[in-house]
Amino acid sequence: MRSIWVLIAALLMIVMLVLVAPTRVVTEAQQGKESPERPSIKQFDEDVVHCRRELRASCNILQQMMAAQQPDTAKRDEALNHLKTAQSEWAAICAKYQDNAPQEYTRDPNWKGRLADITDAVDDMVAHLEAGRFKRAFQSCASACGLFVTMHEENNLTYALDRLFHLRKAIKTAQILDKTLGLQGLRDFLPDLLNLRNRALLVRCPYPDIPDRCKKYEETLLALSEQVDLLVRQVVKGESEEVNKSLSRLMELAQQAYGLAL
């Protein structure tokens, strides 16, 4: 009698396993469908950098046009071509990543909003450039760059390019202070400039797998750092004319380093 009950229990167990197994397979399949493999941040960064290079090319041309203070149809068209390429690439990036962010961004509650804000900034650049509002287009460019930096920093990600963005902005501020407030105003700002220089130095070369580029980047950053130290000595000594030259050289080196980091 006992053996019969054991047999019945065994049969019931087999029936339950048969019923449960397909459900488990379907559930696992659904989970696999609902949770696609996340893209790597390396791939995301590569896609973004390629887009940002097009943006920077457009911004550089805009800067040249404003410096010349005269309309140049050929340069405007060249800038617009770069910008339209960036616009198309950014649209592809949004489609690829907005619903499947790299792991490093999965806790960002404003992930989709960040991508949309950059889209708006690029669209603004295109609209202003097409309308001949070159200064407004350039301002939108600066805004877009700042959005990339914020996206990284608010997700606790460190990039040499972002540190150089802040340093370059500080050098521009120093140039303005030198013109408006003179050496005293510049002297008060030097601690901020030195801090941002140090923060840039603390980030490794962004392209360690490209030795020649990395070497050039490190040499440029070292020259920039030495120029900051020289500027400090000139300000302390009150060498106004030399300070002006140093600030111009600093901006030149910052632009070079920024280009190499991008």
N, C-alpha and C positions, 0 to 999 in steps of 0.2 A: 504493500500500500504506500509505503514511504517513497519507494522508487518511482511510483506513478506521479506523485506530487512533485518530485524532483524533475521528472521529465516535463510535466506541465509548466513548471517555473522556467525551465530552460527554453521551452518553445515560446513562452511569453516574452522572454528576454530577446530572443532572435527577432520576433515580430516588432518589438519596440526599436531595436537597432535599425531594422529595415525602414521603419517609418521616419526615424529621426535623421538618418544619414543624408537623404536627399535634401531635407530642410537645411542641414548644416552646410551642404555644398552650395545651395542657393544663397544662403546668408553670406558665406565667404565670397561668393562671386559678386554679390551686391556690394559688399564692403570694398572689394577691389575696384569696382566700377565707381563707387562714390569717393574713393580716396586714391586718385592717380598719383603716380610717383612725382614728387616735388622736383622742380628744376634746381640745379645747383646755383649757388650765388655767383660762382665763377662765370657761368654762362650768362646769367643776368647782367653782371658787371660788364662783360664783353659787349653785349648788345647795347647797353646804355652808353658805354664809352664811344662806340662807333657813331651813335646818334649825336653825342655831345661834340664830337670832332666836327661834324657838319655844322652844328650850331655855332661853335667857336669860329669856324671859317667865315661864316656869315657875319658874326659880331666884329671880327677883325676888319672886314671890308667896310662895315658901317662906321667903325671908328676912323678909318682912313678918310671916308667921305666927309665926316663931320670936321675933321682936321683941315681938310681942303676947303671947306666952307663954300662948296659949289656943287651943283648937281652933276652927276656922271651916270648917264643911262647904262653904259656898259657895266660899270661896277655895281649898279643897283641890280641889274639882271643877274650878274654873277652871284651876288649875295642872296638873291631870291632863289636861285637854283639850289644853292646849298641849303637854304632854309626849307624849301619844299621837300628836299630829300630827307632832312631831319624830321619834318612833319610826318612824312610817310613811314619812316622807320619807327618813330615814337608810337604811331597808331598800331603798328605791328607788335610793338613791345606791350602795349596795353592789352591787346587781344590775347597775347600769349600768357601774360603773368597776372592780370587783374583777378582772376578766379583761382589762381594756383601760384601763390607767391613762394619764393625761396623760403626755406625753413627759418632763416634769420629775420624774416619780416612777418611771420605768422601771428605774432602777438601784437602787431601794429593795428589798432582799431580804426585807423584812418588810411589804411593802405590804398584802397580804391580812390579815396579822395585826393591823396597825394598825386597819384597818376593823372587824375582829372585836372588838378591844378596846373601841372606841367603842360598838359594838353592845351589848356586855356592860355598859358603864357606864350607857347609857341604859335598858337593861332593868332594871338594879339600881334606878335612880331610880323607875321605874314600880312595881316591886315594893314598895319602901319606902314610897312615897307611898300606894299602895293599902292598905298595912297600917297607915298612920298614923304611920310612923316618919319624921317630917319632918326631923329633924336628919340622919339617915342619908341621906335622899334628897338633901338639900342638899350633903352631903359627896360623894355620887356625881356631883352636878352639877359641883362643882369639879374632880373627877377627870377628867370628860369634857372639860372646857375645857382642862385641862392636856395631854390626849392630842392635841388639835388643834394646840396650840402645838408639842409635840414632833414631830409629823408634819411640820410646816413646817420647823422649825429643823434637824432631822436630814437634811433634803433641801436644805439651803442656800437656803431661801426666806424672804424678809423681809416681814413684814406689820406695819403699825402696830398692829393689834389685839393681836398677840402681845407687842409691846414694852409696850403698856399693861397687858396681863395681868400681866407681871412687875412693872411699876411699882405697880399697884394692890395686888399681894400685898406689896410692900415697904412701902407705906404702912400696911397692916394690921399688919405686923410692927412698924413704928415705934410704932403706937398701943399695942401690947402691951408693948413695951419701956418706953414712957413710964409705963405703969401699974405695971409690975413692978420696973424698975430706976431709974426716974427720969431726970433730964436726962443724967447721966453715961452710962448705957446707951444712950440715944438719940444722944448726941454721937458715940459710937464707931461707930454705925450710919450716920451721915450720909453718909460717902463712898460707901457702897453705894447709898443713895437718890439721891444726886446723879448717880452713874454711870448708873443706870437712867432717870433723868429725861432725861439727855443722849442716851441711846440712843433714847428715844421721840421726841425732837426731830429726830433725824437721818433719820426716815422721812417721806416725803412724804404728803400728804393721801390717804387711800385712795379718795376719790371725786372725782378731778379734773374729771370730766365733769358734776358737779352743783355748780355754783358756790356756791349758797346754803348747801348742806350743808358744803361744803369750807371756806367762810368761817367758819361756826359752829364747825367742828372746830378750825380754826387758832386762833380766838379763845379757845376753851376750853383748848386745850393751852398757849397763851401764859399765860393766867391761872393755870393749874396750875403752870407753870414759875416764875412770879413768886412764887407761894405757897410753893414749895419754898425759894426764896431767902430769903423772909421768915422761914420756919421756922428756917433755919440761923442767921440773926441773932438770933432770939429764944432759941434754945438757947444760943448763945454768951453772951448777956446774962443767962441764967438766969431768963427770964420764964416761969415754969411755967404759969400760967393762960393766957397767950397762946399758948403752945405747944400746949396741949390744944385750943384753938379752931382753931388753924391745921391741926392734924392732921385734925380733923373736916371742915374746909373742903376740905382736900386730897382726902379720900376722896370727898366730894361731887363735886368737879371731875373726879376720875379716873373715877367712874361715868358722868358726863356724856360725857366724851371717849370712853370705851369704847363707850357706846351709839351715838355718832355714827360711830365707826370701824366698827361692825358694821352 
